[in-house]
Amino acid sequence: MTDFLVIVALAALGAALAGLLAAPAVRALRRRSVALSLFAVAALAVAAMAAGTVAVAQAMFLSGHDLGVVMAVVAVSGVVSLAAALLFGRRIAAGSRELARSARTVGSEGGFVAPTEPPTAELAALSRALEETSAQLADARERERALDASRRELIAGISHDLRTPLAGLRAMAEALEDGVAEDTARYHARMRVEVGRLATMVDDLFELSRIQAGALSLTLSRVSVYDLVDEALAGAGPLARASGVRLVAGGVVPLPVQVDAQQLTRVLGNLLVNAIRATPADGTVAVSARQEQGRVVLAVEDSCGGIPPEDLGRVFDTGWRGGAARTPRADGESGAGLGLAIVRGIVEAHEGRTTVRNAGAGCRFEVELPTVGPPPATDAAALQPAG
């Protein structure tokens, strides 16, 4: 047992001595080719084995012939090991260079093209990560293009909408200054209307900027959708009567929600105003609320004639104004195309979702919100028509 321990100690001493001598070479090879590094590691292993073998052979007093045989075996094994390490290292280096060339295509128009057969699992994982990153960059680029187009469309639309009331205000102000206005009271009333339109557009722009900046502050409270719909219908009633549109409650279940009541009333108000303005006279706008799969679904359905399928995906985009079925009204109250974008922003701030689809004689807008427990006890089963 003692002789065995001595042999082990001598082998370890010889290997350690070879490792100490090779340490500067290994340090010098940092940040060099992986093929060269693998070759150096294999050479160190062969040298350590040879040194340990020589040390043990000397201690065992082997004959020259026996020592030569042992060293020949060590040499052959070393040559095979070094050749294998060199070949494998060159393969890894070639795969790394190919992956580096492919990585330069990340973010390009053509997208990342992964190498066919990465030589190691690590390079394959890196290739998959680069492929996912390239796809994310492509999606981000598409979103940026869509947002840029939306911003340009919004600026053009807002500029047009601001120009019209400003030109009217200037003309009326000049008429009043020159004393050519026959009915000054009517001019003053019209000027108040135009100023109101400008104030509404500025308020919408401010609200949308807060939403897009993530600065929308919500004051949450537990309320019933019955009350929210009732308040929204009361606010939209005058516009509906003036437009000859009937507002109908298509069944509103008094479900509880944890929301900012003021902001959700604005959501419903925007949807109702949008629906009323898009619905011709003698048409109908219906409001409903139901529970579906643990969510409260508020719906506003109009009689606008429907939205072209190609526009359904853009309805909630900033500055969207609609196609032939939802063109601006003759009274100029078409808005700046911000109302539905504000609706989506407020609903998403409540961790909800907005959708739209064509249904019946028009389209159906739905707002999904999370519920907050069982509905409160009430005898009201449905909301009566508002007008």
CORRA-V820177 format. One record per pair of residues at least 6 apart in sequence whose ideal C-beta (glycine too) atoms are under 8 Angstrom apart, sorted by sequence separation. I is the first residue (numbers start at 1). J is the second residue. D is the distance in whole Angstrom. If there is no record, write none. Layout:
BEGIN
i:I j:J d:D
i:I j:J d:D
END
This chain:
BEGIN
i:105 j:111 d:7
i:106 j:112 d:5
i:118 j:124 d:4
i:175 j:181 d:4
i:181 j:187 d:5
i:210 j:216 d:5
i:240 j:246 d:7
i:279 j:285 d:6
i:290 j:296 d:8
i:291 j:297 d:7
i:314 j:320 d:5
i:321 j:327 d:8
i:328 j:334 d:3
i:347 j:353 d:7
i:348 j:354 d:8
i:357 j:363 d:7
i:358 j:364 d:8
i:29 j:36 d:6
i:105 j:112 d:5
i:240 j:247 d:5
i:257 j:264 d:8
i:289 j:296 d:7
i:290 j:297 d:5
i:315 j:322 d:8
i:321 j:328 d:7
i:327 j:334 d:8
i:347 j:354 d:5
i:356 j:363 d:6
i:357 j:364 d:6
i:29 j:37 d:5
i:62 j:70 d:7
i:105 j:113 d:6
i:115 j:123 d:8
i:118 j:126 d:8
i:176 j:184 d:6
i:289 j:297 d:7
i:307 j:315 d:7
i:356 j:364 d:7
i:57 j:66 d:8
i:103 j:112 d:7
i:118 j:127 d:5
i:172 j:181 d:7
i:207 j:216 d:8
i:276 j:285 d:6
i:289 j:298 d:5
i:290 j:299 d:8
i:311 j:320 d:8
i:356 j:365 d:5
i:57 j:67 d:5
i:102 j:112 d:6
i:237 j:247 d:6
i:275 j:285 d:5
i:288 j:298 d:8
i:289 j:299 d:7
i:344 j:354 d:5
i:355 j:365 d:7
i:356 j:366 d:7
i:29 j:40 d:5
i:102 j:113 d:6
i:176 j:187 d:6
i:236 j:247 d:7
i:287 j:298 d:8
i:288 j:299 d:5
i:311 j:322 d:7
i:343 j:354 d:6
i:354 j:365 d:7
i:355 j:366 d:5
i:102 j:114 d:6
i:115 j:127 d:6
i:175 j:187 d:7
i:287 j:299 d:7
i:311 j:323 d:5
i:354 j:366 d:7
i:54 j:67 d:8
i:57 j:70 d:6
i:102 j:115 d:6
i:114 j:127 d:5
i:272 j:285 d:7
i:286 j:299 d:8
i:287 j:300 d:6
i:288 j:301 d:8
i:321 j:334 d:7
i:354 j:367 d:6
i:355 j:368 d:8
i:26 j:40 d:6
i:114 j:128 d:7
i:233 j:247 d:6
i:286 j:300 d:7
i:353 j:367 d:8
i:354 j:368 d:8
i:25 j:40 d:6
i:26 j:41 d:8
i:172 j:187 d:5
i:272 j:287 d:7
i:285 j:300 d:7
i:286 j:301 d:5
i:307 j:322 d:7
i:308 j:323 d:5
i:352 j:367 d:6
i:353 j:368 d:5
i:99 j:115 d:6
i:114 j:130 d:7
i:233 j:249 d:7
i:285 j:301 d:7
i:307 j:323 d:7
i:308 j:324 d:8
i:321 j:337 d:5
i:352 j:368 d:5
i:53 j:70 d:6
i:54 j:71 d:7
i:98 j:115 d:5
i:114 j:131 d:5
i:285 j:302 d:5
i:308 j:325 d:7
i:319 j:336 d:7
i:320 j:337 d:5
i:352 j:369 d:4
i:22 j:40 d:8
i:26 j:44 d:7
i:53 j:71 d:7
i:112 j:130 d:6
i:172 j:190 d:6
i:173 j:191 d:8
i:284 j:302 d:8
i:285 j:303 d:7
i:307 j:325 d:6
i:319 j:337 d:4
i:352 j:370 d:7
i:99 j:118 d:7
i:112 j:131 d:5
i:172 j:191 d:6
i:268 j:287 d:8
i:283 j:302 d:7
i:284 j:303 d:5
i:306 j:325 d:6
i:307 j:326 d:7
i:318 j:337 d:7
i:319 j:338 d:7
i:350 j:369 d:6
i:351 j:370 d:6
i:95 j:115 d:7
i:229 j:249 d:7
i:283 j:303 d:4
i:305 j:325 d:4
i:318 j:338 d:7
i:320 j:340 d:7
i:347 j:367 d:5
i:350 j:370 d:8
i:22 j:43 d:8
i:50 j:71 d:7
i:53 j:74 d:6
i:112 j:133 d:8
i:283 j:304 d:8
i:304 j:325 d:5
i:320 j:341 d:8
i:347 j:368 d:8
i:22 j:44 d:5
i:112 j:134 d:3
i:168 j:190 d:7
i:169 j:191 d:6
i:304 j:326 d:6
i:319 j:341 d:8
i:347 j:369 d:7
i:95 j:118 d:5
i:111 j:134 d:5
i:112 j:135 d:8
i:229 j:252 d:5
i:279 j:302 d:5
i:280 j:303 d:7
i:318 j:341 d:4
i:50 j:74 d:5
i:95 j:119 d:4
i:99 j:123 d:6
i:106 j:130 d:6
i:111 j:135 d:7
i:278 j:302 d:6
i:279 j:303 d:5
i:316 j:340 d:5
i:317 j:341 d:7
i:343 j:367 d:8
i:19 j:44 d:7
i:22 j:47 d:6
i:49 j:74 d:6
i:50 j:75 d:8
i:94 j:119 d:8
i:95 j:120 d:7
i:102 j:127 d:7
i:169 j:194 d:5
i:247 j:272 d:7
i:275 j:300 d:5
i:279 j:304 d:6
i:315 j:340 d:6
i:316 j:341 d:6
i:18 j:44 d:7
i:21 j:47 d:8
i:168 j:194 d:5
i:169 j:195 d:7
i:226 j:252 d:6
i:275 j:301 d:8
i:276 j:302 d:8
i:278 j:304 d:4
i:92 j:119 d:5
i:96 j:123 d:7
i:99 j:126 d:7
i:103 j:130 d:6
i:106 j:133 d:6
i:107 j:134 d:7
i:111 j:138 d:6
i:225 j:252 d:7
i:226 j:253 d:8
i:275 j:302 d:4
i:316 j:343 d:7
i:46 j:74 d:7
i:49 j:77 d:8
i:50 j:78 d:7
i:91 j:119 d:5
i:92 j:120 d:6
i:95 j:123 d:5
i:99 j:127 d:6
i:102 j:130 d:7
i:106 j:134 d:5
i:225 j:253 d:7
i:226 j:254 d:4
i:272 j:300 d:6
i:316 j:344 d:4
i:18 j:47 d:4
i:19 j:48 d:6
i:49 j:78 d:7
i:105 j:134 d:7
i:165 j:194 d:4
i:225 j:254 d:7
i:226 j:255 d:8
i:228 j:257 d:8
i:247 j:276 d:8
i:271 j:300 d:4
i:275 j:304 d:7
i:18 j:48 d:4
i:107 j:137 d:5
i:165 j:195 d:8
i:224 j:254 d:5
i:225 j:255 d:5
i:235 j:265 d:8
i:268 j:298 d:7
i:46 j:77 d:7
i:92 j:123 d:8
i:99 j:130 d:8
i:106 j:137 d:7
i:224 j:255 d:7
i:225 j:256 d:8
i:228 j:259 d:8
i:245 j:276 d:5
i:16 j:48 d:8
i:18 j:50 d:7
i:46 j:78 d:4
i:165 j:197 d:5
i:166 j:198 d:8
i:224 j:256 d:6
i:225 j:257 d:6
i:240 j:272 d:8
i:268 j:300 d:7
i:15 j:48 d:4
i:18 j:51 d:4
i:165 j:198 d:6
i:223 j:256 d:7
i:224 j:257 d:8
i:228 j:261 d:7
i:232 j:265 d:6
i:236 j:269 d:6
i:243 j:276 d:6
i:14 j:48 d:7
i:15 j:49 d:7
i:17 j:51 d:6
i:18 j:52 d:8
i:107 j:141 d:8
i:222 j:256 d:6
i:223 j:257 d:6
i:227 j:261 d:8
i:231 j:265 d:5
i:235 j:269 d:5
i:239 j:273 d:6
i:243 j:277 d:7
i:245 j:279 d:5
i:255 j:289 d:6
i:43 j:78 d:8
i:46 j:81 d:6
i:222 j:257 d:7
i:252 j:287 d:7
i:255 j:290 d:8
i:15 j:51 d:6
i:45 j:81 d:7
i:46 j:82 d:7
i:162 j:198 d:7
i:222 j:258 d:6
i:223 j:259 d:6
i:228 j:264 d:5
i:232 j:268 d:4
i:236 j:272 d:4
i:240 j:276 d:5
i:243 j:279 d:7
i:245 j:281 d:7
i:246 j:282 d:8
i:248 j:284 d:6
i:250 j:286 d:4
i:252 j:288 d:6
i:253 j:289 d:6
i:255 j:291 d:6
i:14 j:51 d:4
i:15 j:52 d:5
i:221 j:258 d:7
i:228 j:265 d:6
i:232 j:269 d:5
i:235 j:272 d:8
i:236 j:273 d:6
i:239 j:276 d:5
i:244 j:281 d:4
i:245 j:282 d:8
i:246 j:283 d:7
i:248 j:285 d:7
i:249 j:286 d:7
i:250 j:287 d:6
i:251 j:288 d:5
i:252 j:289 d:4
i:253 j:290 d:6
i:14 j:52 d:4
i:220 j:258 d:5
i:221 j:259 d:7
i:223 j:261 d:5
i:239 j:277 d:8
i:243 j:281 d:7
i:244 j:282 d:6
i:245 j:283 d:5
i:246 j:284 d:5
i:247 j:285 d:5
i:248 j:286 d:5
i:249 j:287 d:6
i:250 j:288 d:4
i:251 j:289 d:8
i:253 j:291 d:7
i:316 j:354 d:6
i:13 j:52 d:8
i:14 j:53 d:8
i:42 j:81 d:5
i:43 j:82 d:6
i:162 j:201 d:7
i:220 j:259 d:6
i:221 j:260 d:8
i:229 j:268 d:6
i:233 j:272 d:7
i:244 j:283 d:8
i:245 j:284 d:7
i:246 j:285 d:7
i:247 j:286 d:8
i:248 j:287 d:7
i:249 j:288 d:7
i:251 j:290 d:7
i:257 j:296 d:5
i:12 j:52 d:7
i:14 j:54 d:6
i:42 j:82 d:5
i:161 j:201 d:6
i:220 j:260 d:6
i:221 j:261 d:6
i:228 j:268 d:6
i:232 j:272 d:6
i:236 j:276 d:6
i:245 j:285 d:6
i:247 j:287 d:7
i:316 j:356 d:7
i:11 j:52 d:4
i:14 j:55 d:4
i:218 j:259 d:8
i:219 j:260 d:5
i:223 j:264 d:8
i:255 j:296 d:5
i:315 j:356 d:5
i:10 j:52 d:7
i:11 j:53 d:8
i:13 j:55 d:6
i:14 j:56 d:8
i:42 j:84 d:8
i:218 j:260 d:4
i:39 j:82 d:6
i:42 j:85 d:3
i:158 j:201 d:7
i:219 j:262 d:8
i:11 j:55 d:6
i:41 j:85 d:7
i:42 j:86 d:8
i:278 j:322 d:7
i:312 j:356 d:6
i:10 j:55 d:4
i:11 j:56 d:5
i:218 j:263 d:6
i:240 j:285 d:7
i:312 j:357 d:7
i:10 j:56 d:5
i:39 j:85 d:5
i:312 j:358 d:7
i:38 j:85 d:5
i:39 j:86 d:5
i:158 j:205 d:7
i:216 j:263 d:8
i:278 j:325 d:7
i:38 j:86 d:7
i:278 j:326 d:5
i:7 j:56 d:5
i:10 j:59 d:5
i:250 j:299 d:8
i:307 j:356 d:7
i:309 j:358 d:8
i:38 j:88 d:6
i:39 j:89 d:6
i:35 j:86 d:7
i:38 j:89 d:4
i:250 j:301 d:7
i:307 j:358 d:6
i:7 j:59 d:7
i:37 j:89 d:7
i:277 j:329 d:6
i:306 j:358 d:4
i:6 j:59 d:7
i:7 j:60 d:7
i:36 j:89 d:7
i:35 j:89 d:3
i:38 j:92 d:7
i:233 j:287 d:7
i:34 j:89 d:6
i:35 j:90 d:5
i:232 j:287 d:8
i:306 j:361 d:8
i:33 j:89 d:7
i:277 j:333 d:7
i:305 j:361 d:7
i:306 j:362 d:6
i:307 j:363 d:5
i:35 j:92 d:7
i:277 j:334 d:7
i:303 j:360 d:8
i:305 j:362 d:6
i:306 j:363 d:6
i:34 j:92 d:5
i:35 j:93 d:4
i:229 j:287 d:6
i:301 j:359 d:6
i:303 j:361 d:5
i:304 j:362 d:4
i:34 j:93 d:5
i:301 j:360 d:7
i:303 j:362 d:4
i:304 j:363 d:6
i:33 j:93 d:6
i:229 j:289 d:6
i:302 j:362 d:4
i:301 j:362 d:6
i:302 j:363 d:6
i:34 j:96 d:7
i:301 j:363 d:7
i:226 j:289 d:8
i:301 j:364 d:4
i:225 j:289 d:5
i:300 j:364 d:7
i:301 j:365 d:8
i:274 j:339 d:6
i:299 j:364 d:6
i:300 j:365 d:5
i:273 j:339 d:7
i:274 j:340 d:6
i:299 j:365 d:7
i:299 j:366 d:5
i:298 j:366 d:7
i:299 j:367 d:8
i:229 j:298 d:7
i:270 j:339 d:4
i:271 j:340 d:8
i:297 j:366 d:6
i:298 j:367 d:4
i:228 j:298 d:8
i:270 j:340 d:7
i:297 j:367 d:7
i:225 j:296 d:6
i:297 j:368 d:5
i:298 j:369 d:7
i:270 j:342 d:6
i:271 j:343 d:6
i:296 j:368 d:7
i:297 j:369 d:8
i:225 j:298 d:6
i:270 j:343 d:5
i:295 j:368 d:5
i:296 j:369 d:5
i:295 j:369 d:7
i:296 j:370 d:7
i:267 j:342 d:8
i:295 j:370 d:6
i:296 j:371 d:5
i:266 j:342 d:7
i:267 j:343 d:5
i:292 j:368 d:8
i:294 j:370 d:7
i:295 j:371 d:7
i:294 j:371 d:6
i:283 j:361 d:8
i:267 j:346 d:5
i:283 j:362 d:8
i:266 j:346 d:7
i:267 j:347 d:6
i:291 j:371 d:7
i:264 j:346 d:7
i:263 j:346 d:5
i:279 j:362 d:7
i:278 j:362 d:8
i:260 j:346 d:8
i:263 j:349 d:8
i:264 j:350 d:7
i:263 j:350 d:8
i:275 j:362 d:8
i:260 j:350 d:7
i:275 j:365 d:7
i:259 j:350 d:6
i:274 j:365 d:8
i:271 j:365 d:5
i:271 j:367 d:8
i:287 j:383 d:8
i:268 j:367 d:8
i:267 j:367 d:6
i:264 j:369 d:8
i:208 j:318 d:7
i:259 j:369 d:7
i:257 j:369 d:5
i:258 j:370 d:7
i:257 j:370 d:7
i:257 j:371 d:7
i:258 j:372 d:4
i:256 j:371 d:7
i:257 j:372 d:6
i:255 j:371 d:6
i:256 j:372 d:5
i:256 j:373 d:6
i:256 j:374 d:8
i:256 j:375 d:6
i:255 j:375 d:5
i:256 j:376 d:6
i:254 j:375 d:6
i:253 j:375 d:7
i:254 j:376 d:7
i:254 j:378 d:5
i:254 j:380 d:6
i:253 j:381 d:8
i:216 j:345 d:7
i:253 j:382 d:8
i:208 j:338 d:5
i:211 j:341 d:8
i:216 j:346 d:7
i:252 j:382 d:6
i:204 j:335 d:8
i:205 j:336 d:7
i:207 j:338 d:8
i:211 j:342 d:7
i:218 j:349 d:6
i:251 j:382 d:5
i:252 j:383 d:4
i:204 j:336 d:6
i:218 j:350 d:7
i:251 j:383 d:8
i:205 j:338 d:7
i:208 j:341 d:6
i:212 j:345 d:7
i:216 j:349 d:5
i:249 j:382 d:7
i:201 j:335 d:8
i:204 j:338 d:4
i:208 j:342 d:6
i:211 j:345 d:3
i:249 j:383 d:4
i:197 j:332 d:8
i:200 j:335 d:8
i:201 j:336 d:5
i:204 j:339 d:7
i:207 j:342 d:6
i:211 j:346 d:7
i:249 j:384 d:6
i:197 j:333 d:8
i:249 j:385 d:6
i:201 j:338 d:8
i:208 j:345 d:7
i:248 j:385 d:5
i:249 j:386 d:7
i:204 j:342 d:6
i:211 j:349 d:7
i:247 j:385 d:7
i:248 j:386 d:8
i:246 j:385 d:7
i:247 j:386 d:4
i:247 j:387 d:5
i:246 j:387 d:7
i:240 j:386 d:8
i:241 j:387 d:6
i:240 j:387 d:6
i:237 j:386 d:5
i:222 j:372 d:6
i:233 j:383 d:8
i:236 j:386 d:8
i:237 j:387 d:5
i:224 j:375 d:8
i:224 j:376 d:6
i:226 j:378 d:7
i:234 j:386 d:7
i:230 j:383 d:6
i:233 j:386 d:4
i:224 j:378 d:8
i:226 j:380 d:6
i:229 j:383 d:6
i:233 j:387 d:8
i:226 j:383 d:6
i:158 j:319 d:8
i:157 j:319 d:5
i:154 j:318 d:5
i:157 j:321 d:7
i:153 j:318 d:8
i:154 j:319 d:4
i:153 j:319 d:4
i:150 j:317 d:5
i:151 j:318 d:7
i:150 j:318 d:5
i:151 j:319 d:8
i:164 j:332 d:7
i:150 j:319 d:6
i:146 j:317 d:8
i:161 j:335 d:8
i:161 j:336 d:5
i:158 j:336 d:5
i:157 j:336 d:6
i:157 j:337 d:5
i:154 j:336 d:8
i:154 j:337 d:7
i:153 j:337 d:8
i:154 j:338 d:8
END
